[in-house]
Amino acid sequence: MRFYQNPHHPFPHVYIHRAFCKNLFLHGITPDVVIIESKNIPRPDAITLWVELLNEGWKKSKPLWLY
């Protein structure tokens, strides 16, 4: 999943993209990504989701795809 601020929304919102990569993100930043799901949610909801994912064992990483 990728979280980033939506600069076009009048209230603080965050884009969240869930993606799949046929190369399994093993080769650093890649353009070979298929976006499976995309959401634009309020920032507090994104923070809640982020904390839940970390508690489930997800790890923070550097950006892994170009867009």
C-alpha positions as CSV (number, residue, x, y, z in Angstrom):
1,M,0.0,0.0,0.0
2,R,1.1,3.5,-0.7
3,F,-0.1,6.5,1.3
4,Y,0.3,10.1,0.2
5,Q,-1.3,13.4,0.7
6,N,-3.9,14.6,-1.8
7,P,-2.9,18.2,-2.6
8,H,-6.1,18.8,-4.6
9,H,-8.7,18.3,-1.8
10,P,-9.8,21.3,0.3
11,F,-9.6,19.3,3.6
12,P,-6.6,17.0,4.5
13,H,-7.2,13.8,2.6
14,V,-4.8,10.9,1.8
15,Y,-4.6,8.8,-1.3
16,I,-4.1,5.1,-0.6
17,H,-3.2,2.8,-3.4
18,R,-3.0,-1.0,-3.0
19,A,-0.9,-2.5,-5.8
20,F,0.6,-5.7,-7.2
21,C,4.0,-6.1,-8.9
22,K,4.9,-9.1,-11.0
23,N,8.5,-8.7,-9.8
24,L,7.4,-8.7,-6.2
25,F,9.1,-5.3,-5.6
26,L,12.5,-7.0,-5.4
27,H,14.4,-4.6,-7.7
28,G,13.9,-1.3,-6.0
29,I,11.6,1.3,-7.5
30,T,9.6,-0.2,-10.4
31,P,7.2,1.0,-13.1
32,D,5.7,-2.5,-13.4
33,V,2.8,-2.0,-10.9
34,V,-0.9,-2.8,-11.3
35,I,-3.0,-0.7,-9.0
36,I,-5.7,-3.0,-7.4
37,E,-7.5,-0.5,-5.3
38,S,-7.4,3.3,-4.9
39,K,-9.0,5.3,-2.1
40,N,-9.1,9.0,-1.1
41,I,-9.9,9.2,2.6
42,P,-9.7,11.8,5.3
43,R,-6.4,12.0,7.0
44,P,-7.6,10.8,10.5
45,D,-9.0,7.6,8.8
46,A,-5.7,7.1,7.0
47,I,-3.7,7.4,10.2
48,T,-6.0,4.8,11.9
49,L,-5.6,2.4,8.9
50,W,-1.8,3.0,9.0
51,V,-1.6,2.1,12.7
52,E,-3.8,-1.0,12.2
53,L,-1.6,-2.2,9.4
54,L,1.6,-1.7,11.5
55,N,-0.1,-3.6,14.4
56,E,-0.9,-6.5,12.0
57,G,2.8,-6.8,11.1
58,W,3.1,-4.6,8.0
59,K,6.4,-2.8,7.7
60,K,7.2,0.8,6.5
61,S,9.3,0.9,3.4
62,K,10.7,3.5,1.0
63,P,8.6,4.2,-2.1
64,L,8.5,1.1,-4.3
65,W,6.8,2.3,-7.4
66,L,6.9,5.4,-9.6
67,Y,3.3,6.7,-9.5
